[in-house]
Amino acid sequence: MQAVLRVSGWLLLLQGVGGLLNTLLGWWQWARALLVVDLLPVLKGYEVFAAIVMGVLGFALLAVAESLERAEDGE
């Protein structure tokens, strides 16, 4: 379970940061096919907010994975 949370957390964090940087600065035109915020037409116009939410969710998943690891070590 921890591995799934960690991988999902890192993926969401990278998607969030990458989407935010690409939306605000437009550096990575080649990465538009890799970023979820650019692929979903529902998010058109809300890319910045979606990227922030994805990044925060990634941090939250990483925190949960860390707390699960600490709980297992404490038992």
C-alpha positions as CSV (number, residue, x, y, z in Angstrom):
1,M,0.0,0.0,0.0
2,Q,2.8,2.4,0.8
3,A,4.4,1.8,-2.6
4,V,1.2,2.6,-4.4
5,L,0.8,5.8,-2.3
6,R,4.3,6.9,-2.9
7,V,4.2,6.3,-6.7
8,S,0.9,8.0,-7.0
9,G,2.0,10.9,-4.8
10,W,5.2,11.4,-6.8
11,L,3.3,11.2,-10.1
12,L,0.7,13.7,-9.0
13,L,3.4,16.0,-7.6
14,L,5.4,15.9,-10.8
15,Q,2.2,16.4,-12.9
16,G,1.2,19.3,-10.7
17,V,4.5,21.1,-10.8
18,G,5.1,20.4,-14.5
19,G,1.6,21.6,-15.4
20,L,2.0,24.7,-13.3
21,L,5.4,25.6,-14.8
22,N,4.3,24.9,-18.3
23,T,1.0,26.8,-18.0
24,L,2.6,29.9,-16.3
25,L,5.9,30.0,-18.2
26,G,5.3,27.9,-21.3
27,W,8.8,26.5,-21.4
28,W,8.0,22.9,-22.4
29,Q,6.0,22.9,-25.5
30,W,7.1,19.3,-26.1
31,A,5.6,18.2,-22.8
32,R,2.0,19.2,-23.6
33,A,1.3,15.6,-24.6
34,L,2.6,14.3,-21.2
35,L,0.8,16.7,-18.9
36,V,-2.7,15.7,-17.7
37,V,-3.9,19.4,-17.3
38,D,-3.2,19.9,-21.0
39,L,-4.8,16.7,-22.2
40,L,-8.2,17.0,-20.6
41,P,-10.5,19.4,-22.4
42,V,-12.6,19.8,-19.3
43,L,-9.8,21.7,-17.6
44,K,-9.5,24.3,-20.4
45,G,-9.0,27.6,-18.8
46,Y,-8.5,26.1,-15.3
47,E,-5.0,24.6,-15.9
48,V,-3.3,26.5,-13.1
49,F,-5.9,25.6,-10.5
50,A,-5.9,21.9,-11.6
51,A,-2.1,21.8,-11.4
52,I,-2.1,23.3,-7.9
53,V,-4.7,20.8,-6.8
54,M,-2.7,17.9,-8.3
55,G,0.4,19.1,-6.5
56,V,-1.3,19.4,-3.2
57,L,-2.9,16.0,-3.6
58,G,0.6,14.6,-4.4
59,F,2.0,16.1,-1.2
60,A,-1.0,14.6,0.8
61,L,-0.4,11.1,-0.6
62,L,3.3,11.3,0.2
63,A,2.5,12.4,3.7
64,V,0.0,9.5,4.2
65,A,2.6,7.0,2.9
66,E,5.1,8.4,5.4
67,S,2.7,8.3,8.3
68,L,1.9,4.6,7.4
69,E,5.6,3.8,7.5
70,R,6.0,5.5,10.9
71,A,3.0,3.7,12.2
72,E,4.4,0.3,11.1
73,D,7.8,1.1,12.6
74,G,6.2,2.1,15.9
75,E,4.3,-1.2,16.4
